[in-house]
Amino acid sequence: MQRLRINEDIKPLSEVRTGIANFIKQVHNTKRPVIITQHGKSVAVLIDATEYEAMQEKIELLTDVQTSISQVENGQGIDHVEAMDIVLSRVLK
C-alpha cells in the first residue's frame, strides 16, 4: 500500500457521500487509502480490496512469527538440526 498523502487522502464524510464512486476509483488507481472524517475526526478508512487482503496476509504472518518467538522464549522450540531431521524424515517416507 502506498503512503497516505494528507492533502489528498483525508476527506470529510459529506464529500465522500456525494462522490463515493470517485473515491473508490482514486483508491483503486493510487493504492492509497482515503481517511474519512466526521466532525473533524477520523472515523473510517476506505482501501482497495486487494490491498486489504495483502494487509490481512501480513498480519497473519506477523502473528505467526510472534507466536513462534513466544514459544522459543518459553523453551518450546527445537533447534535447527532437530527440525531438519523431522522434516527430512517426513519427506523421505
N, CA and C atoms as an extended XYZ file, in Angstrom:
279
Properties=species:S:1:pos:R:3:atomname:S:1:resname:S:1:resid:I:1 pbc="F F F"
N         0.839       -1.166        0.000 N   MET     1
C         0.000        0.000        0.000 CA  MET     1
C         0.890        1.237        0.000 C   MET     1
N         0.507        2.190       -0.787 N   GLN     2
C         1.245        3.446       -0.873 CA  GLN     2
C         1.013        4.285        0.383 C   GLN     2
N         1.950        5.180        0.664 N   ARG     3
C         1.820        6.062        1.828 CA  ARG     3
C         0.707        7.080        1.610 C   ARG     3
N         0.049        7.398        2.673 N   LEU     4
C        -1.021        8.382        2.677 CA  LEU     4
C        -0.476        9.768        2.333 C   LEU     4
N        -1.195       10.498        1.514 N   ARG     5
C        -0.876       11.901        1.221 CA  ARG     5
C        -1.949       12.744        1.907 C   ARG     5
N        -1.567       13.388        2.963 N   ILE     6
C        -2.524       14.071        3.827 CA  ILE     6
C        -3.392       15.074        3.061 C   ILE     6
N        -2.804       15.828        2.159 N   ASN     7
C        -3.577       16.849        1.436 CA  ASN     7
C        -4.520       16.266        0.391 C   ASN     7
N        -4.358       14.986        0.043 N   GLU     8
C        -5.204       14.372       -0.981 CA  GLU     8
C        -6.091       13.254       -0.442 C   GLU     8
N        -5.715       12.641        0.658 N   ASP     9
C        -6.354       11.386        1.068 CA  ASP     9
C        -7.164       11.473        2.355 C   ASP     9
N        -7.408       12.659        2.863 N   ILE    10
C        -8.279       12.817        4.024 CA  ILE    10
C        -9.473       13.641        3.577 C   ILE    10
N       -10.659       13.040        3.689 N   LYS    11
C       -11.864       13.669        3.154 CA  LYS    11
C       -12.994       13.625        4.176 C   LYS    11
N       -13.807       14.686        4.224 N   PRO    12
C       -14.962       14.663        5.117 CA  PRO    12
C       -16.049       13.732        4.580 C   PRO    12
N       -16.808       13.174        5.493 N   LEU    13
C       -17.875       12.236        5.129 CA  LEU    13
C       -18.845       12.859        4.137 C   LEU    13
N       -19.178       14.117        4.304 N   SER    14
C       -20.129       14.771        3.391 CA  SER    14
C       -19.614       14.747        1.953 C   SER    14
N       -18.313       14.935        1.773 N   GLU    15
C       -17.717       14.910        0.434 CA  GLU    15
C       -17.701       13.486       -0.121 C   GLU    15
N       -17.423       12.511        0.729 N   VAL    16
C       -17.399       11.112        0.293 CA  VAL    16
C       -18.799       10.661       -0.118 C   VAL    16
N       -19.802       11.067        0.650 N   ARG    17
C       -21.190       10.693        0.331 CA  ARG    17
C       -21.581       11.108       -1.079 C   ARG    17
N       -21.198       12.303       -1.457 N   THR    18
C       -21.629       12.813       -2.768 CA  THR    18
C       -20.777       12.313       -3.924 C   THR    18
N       -19.599       11.768       -3.626 N   GLY    19
C       -18.723       11.338       -4.724 CA  GLY    19
C       -18.050       10.013       -4.465 C   GLY    19
N       -18.780        9.066       -3.865 N   ILE    20
C       -18.165        7.791       -3.470 CA  ILE    20
C       -17.517        7.070       -4.644 C   ILE    20
N       -18.136        7.107       -5.809 N   ALA    21
C       -17.552        6.419       -6.971 CA  ALA    21
C       -16.180        6.982       -7.308 C   ALA    21
N       -16.029        8.283       -7.200 N   ASN    22
C       -14.726        8.912       -7.481 CA  ASN    22
C       -13.676        8.483       -6.466 C   ASN    22
N       -14.086        8.345       -5.202 N   PHE    23
C       -13.130        7.954       -4.180 CA  PHE    23
C       -12.748        6.482       -4.307 C   PHE    23
N       -13.685        5.658       -4.701 N   ILE    24
C       -13.365        4.250       -4.955 CA  ILE    24
C       -12.370        4.157       -6.106 C   ILE    24
N       -12.591        4.932       -7.141 N   LYS    25
C       -11.671        4.955       -8.284 CA  LYS    25
C       -10.297        5.461       -7.854 C   LYS    25
N       -10.257        6.510       -7.029 N   GLN    26
C        -8.993        7.054       -6.532 CA  GLN    26
C        -8.221        6.008       -5.743 C   GLN    26
N        -8.898        5.316       -4.844 N   VAL    27
C        -8.255        4.288       -4.026 CA  VAL    27
C        -7.721        3.165       -4.908 C   VAL    27
N        -8.504        2.766       -5.882 N   HIS    28
C        -8.079        1.693       -6.782 CA  HIS    28
C        -6.862        2.113       -7.616 C   HIS    28
N        -6.885        3.325       -8.135 N   ASN    29
C        -5.798        3.793       -9.007 CA  ASN    29
C        -4.510        4.107       -8.251 C   ASN    29
N        -4.626        4.707       -7.080 N   THR    30
C        -3.432        5.146       -6.351 CA  THR    30
C        -2.902        4.104       -5.377 C   THR    30
N        -3.749        3.140       -5.001 N   LYS    31
C        -3.406        2.130       -3.978 CA  LYS    31
C        -3.154        2.780       -2.616 C   LYS    31
N        -3.660        4.015       -2.460 N   ARG    32
C        -3.550        4.712       -1.178 CA  ARG    32
C        -4.918        4.720       -0.519 C   ARG    32
N        -4.971        4.636        0.798 N   PRO    33
C        -6.263        4.696        1.477 CA  PRO    33
C        -6.808        6.126        1.492 C   PRO    33
N        -8.109        6.236        1.693 N   VAL    34
C        -8.734        7.526        1.933 CA  VAL    34
C        -9.261        7.495        3.363 C   VAL    34
N        -8.852        8.462        4.151 N   ILE    35
C        -9.327        8.586        5.525 CA  ILE    35
C       -10.590        9.437        5.491 C   ILE    35
N       -11.669        8.916        6.063 N   ILE    36
C       -12.942        9.623        6.081 CA  ILE    36
C       -13.121       10.238        7.464 C   ILE    36
N       -13.423       11.533        7.471 N   THR    37
C       -13.585       12.237        8.744 CA  THR    37
C       -15.043       12.649        8.945 C   THR    37
N       -15.394       12.795       10.203 N   GLN    38
C       -16.719       13.302       10.563 CA  GLN    38
C       -16.518       14.239       11.749 C   GLN    38
N       -16.983       15.461       11.614 N   HIS    39
C       -16.791       16.484       12.641 CA  HIS    39
C       -15.306       16.669       12.963 C   HIS    39
N       -14.461       16.560       11.927 N   GLY    40
C       -13.035       16.803       12.090 CA  GLY    40
C       -12.227       15.650       12.662 C   GLY    40
N       -12.872       14.511       12.910 N   LYS    41
C       -12.165       13.349       13.466 CA  LYS    41
C       -12.260       12.184       12.499 C   LYS    41
N       -11.176       11.405       12.408 N   SER    42
C       -11.201       10.252       11.513 CA  SER    42
C       -12.166        9.201       12.052 C   SER    42
N       -13.000        8.654       11.145 N   VAL    43
C       -13.993        7.655       11.553 CA  VAL    43
C       -13.933        6.370       10.730 C   VAL    43
N       -13.297        6.420        9.560 N   ALA    44
C       -13.242        5.227        8.715 CA  ALA    44
C       -12.107        5.368        7.705 C   ALA    44
N       -11.755        4.214        7.131 N   VAL    45
C       -10.715        4.180        6.100 CA  VAL    45
C       -11.257        3.403        4.915 C   VAL    45
N       -11.127        3.961        3.738 N   LEU    46
C       -11.516        3.294        2.503 CA  LEU    46
C       -10.237        2.816        1.828 C   LEU    46
N       -10.114        1.485        1.641 N   ILE    47
C        -8.913        0.950        0.988 CA  ILE    47
C        -9.316       -0.029       -0.108 C   ILE    47
N        -8.416       -0.221       -1.046 N   ASP    48
C        -8.616       -1.154       -2.142 CA  ASP    48
C        -8.717       -2.574       -1.590 C   ASP    48
N        -9.611       -3.378       -2.133 N   ALA    49
C        -9.834       -4.740       -1.639 CA  ALA    49
C        -8.574       -5.592       -1.718 C   ALA    49
N        -7.814       -5.460       -2.787 N   THR    50
C        -6.571       -6.223       -2.930 CA  THR    50
C        -5.563       -5.815       -1.866 C   THR    50
N        -5.487       -4.518       -1.593 N   GLU    51
C        -4.592       -4.029       -0.551 CA  GLU    51
C        -5.030       -4.539        0.822 C   GLU    51
N        -6.333       -4.605        1.045 N   TYR    52
C        -6.854       -5.118        2.316 CA  TYR    52
C        -6.458       -6.582        2.501 C   TYR    52
N        -6.624       -7.379        1.459 N   GLU    53
C        -6.237       -8.794        1.534 CA  GLU    53
C        -4.748       -8.941        1.826 C   GLU    53
N        -3.920       -8.135        1.179 N   ALA    54
C        -2.473       -8.183        1.414 CA  ALA    54
C        -2.154       -7.824        2.859 C   ALA    54
N        -2.854       -6.832        3.400 N   MET    55
C        -2.649       -6.458        4.796 CA  MET    55
C        -3.025       -7.596        5.731 C   MET    55
N        -4.130       -8.267        5.442 N   GLN    56
C        -4.576       -9.388        6.273 CA  GLN    56
C        -3.529      -10.508        6.266 C   GLN    56
N        -2.970      -10.802        5.100 N   GLU    57
C        -1.945      -11.838        4.997 CA  GLU    57
C        -0.707      -11.466        5.813 C   GLU    57
N        -0.309      -10.202        5.738 N   LYS    58
C         0.858       -9.742        6.503 CA  LYS    58
C         0.594       -9.832        7.998 C   LYS    58
N        -0.605       -9.471        8.419 N   ILE    59
C        -0.958       -9.551        9.838 CA  ILE    59
C        -0.908      -10.999       10.312 C   ILE    59
N        -1.446      -11.924        9.509 N   GLU    60
C        -1.409      -13.345        9.872 CA  GLU    60
C         0.037      -13.835        9.999 C   GLU    60
N         0.885      -13.451        9.052 N   LEU    61
C         2.283      -13.865        9.090 CA  LEU    61
C         2.980      -13.306       10.325 C   LEU    61
N         2.773      -12.030       10.606 N   LEU    62
C         3.397      -11.418       11.780 CA  LEU    62
C         2.886      -12.040       13.072 C   LEU    62
N         1.620      -12.411       13.106 N   THR    63
C         1.063      -13.092       14.278 CA  THR    63
C         1.740      -14.450       14.466 C   THR    63
N         1.935      -15.180       13.373 N   ASP    64
C         2.623      -16.475       13.446 CA  ASP    64
C         4.065      -16.300       13.932 C   ASP    64
N         4.738      -15.271       13.437 N   VAL    65
C         6.118      -15.014       13.860 CA  VAL    65
C         6.148      -14.697       15.348 C   VAL    65
N         5.223      -13.854       15.811 N   GLN    66
C         5.190      -13.500       17.233 CA  GLN    66
C         4.897      -14.725       18.096 C   GLN    66
N         4.002      -15.590       17.645 N   THR    67
C         3.714      -16.824       18.372 CA  THR    67
C         4.962      -17.696       18.457 C   THR    67
N         5.682      -17.795       17.343 N   SER    68
C         6.911      -18.597       17.314 CA  SER    68
C         7.956      -18.040       18.267 C   SER    68
N         8.111      -16.738       18.271 N   ILE    69
C         9.083      -16.111       19.174 CA  ILE    69
C         8.712      -16.402       20.625 C   ILE    69
N         7.448      -16.281       20.955 N   SER    70
C         6.988      -16.566       22.321 CA  SER    70
C         7.253      -18.018       22.702 C   SER    70
N         7.004      -18.933       21.765 N   GLN    71
C         7.242      -20.352       22.039 CA  GLN    71
C         8.722      -20.611       22.294 C   GLN    71
N         9.584      -20.024       21.490 N   VAL    72
C        11.030      -20.210       21.667 CA  VAL    72
C        11.459      -19.632       23.015 C   VAL    72
N        10.950      -18.451       23.354 N   GLU    73
C        11.297      -17.832       24.631 CA  GLU    73
C        10.828      -18.665       25.827 C   GLU    73
N         9.772      -19.439       25.642 N   ASN    74
C         9.247      -20.294       26.708 CA  ASN    74
C         9.828      -21.709       26.674 C   ASN    74
N        10.862      -21.898       25.851 N   GLY    75
C        11.517      -23.198       25.797 CA  GLY    75
C        10.769      -24.254       25.008 C   GLY    75
N         9.835      -23.841       24.188 N   GLN    76
C         9.044      -24.805       23.417 CA  GLN    76
C         9.597      -25.032       22.011 C   GLN    76
N        10.688      -24.397       21.673 N   GLY    77
C        11.249      -24.534       20.341 CA  GLY    77
C        12.191      -25.717       20.238 C   GLY    77
N        12.582      -26.023       19.019 N   ILE    78
C        13.578      -27.078       18.784 CA  ILE    78
C        14.690      -26.470       17.944 C   ILE    78
N        15.873      -27.054       18.016 N   ASP    79
C        16.984      -26.487       17.262 CA  ASP    79
C        16.904      -26.872       15.791 C   ASP    79
N        17.740      -26.231       14.997 N   HIS    80
C        17.714      -26.388       13.544 CA  HIS    80
C        17.930      -27.839       13.108 C   HIS    80
N        18.894      -28.506       13.693 N   VAL    81
C        19.215      -29.885       13.303 CA  VAL    81
C        18.029      -30.800       13.574 C   VAL    81
N        17.416      -30.658       14.728 N   GLU    82
C        16.255      -31.490       15.064 CA  GLU    82
C        15.091      -31.207       14.106 C   GLU    82
N        14.860      -29.932       13.787 N   ALA    83
C        13.789      -29.574       12.855 CA  ALA    83
C        14.062      -30.160       11.475 C   ALA    83
N        15.310      -30.081       11.031 N   MET    84
C        15.673      -30.627        9.727 CA  MET    84
C        15.471      -32.139        9.700 C   MET    84
N        15.840      -32.828       10.771 N   ASP    85
C        15.643      -34.275       10.842 CA  ASP    85
C        14.163      -34.632       10.753 C   ASP    85
N        13.315      -33.874       11.430 N   ILE    86
C        11.873      -34.142       11.399 CA  ILE    86
C        11.320      -33.956        9.997 C   ILE    86
N        11.699      -32.846        9.351 N   VAL    87
C        11.216      -32.564        8.005 CA  VAL    87
C        11.696      -33.624        7.022 C   VAL    87
N        12.969      -33.948        7.085 N   LEU    88
C        13.522      -34.947        6.156 CA  LEU    88
C        12.896      -36.322        6.366 C   LEU    88
N        12.634      -36.689        7.598 N   SER    89
C        12.024      -37.996        7.853 CA  SER    89
C        10.606      -38.061        7.263 C   SER    89
N         9.906      -36.960        7.280 N   ARG    90
C         8.555      -36.926        6.699 CA  ARG    90
C         8.585      -36.915        5.193 C   ARG    90
N         9.558      -36.221        4.614 N   VAL    91
C         9.656      -36.115        3.165 CA  VAL    91
C        10.133      -37.429        2.557 C   VAL    91
N        11.041      -38.108        3.213 N   LEU    92
C        11.648      -39.313        2.650 CA  LEU    92
C        10.835      -40.576        2.874 C   LEU    92
N         9.687      -40.468        3.511 N   LYS    93
C         8.834      -41.661        3.745 CA  LYS    93
C         8.182      -42.130        2.483 C   LYS    93
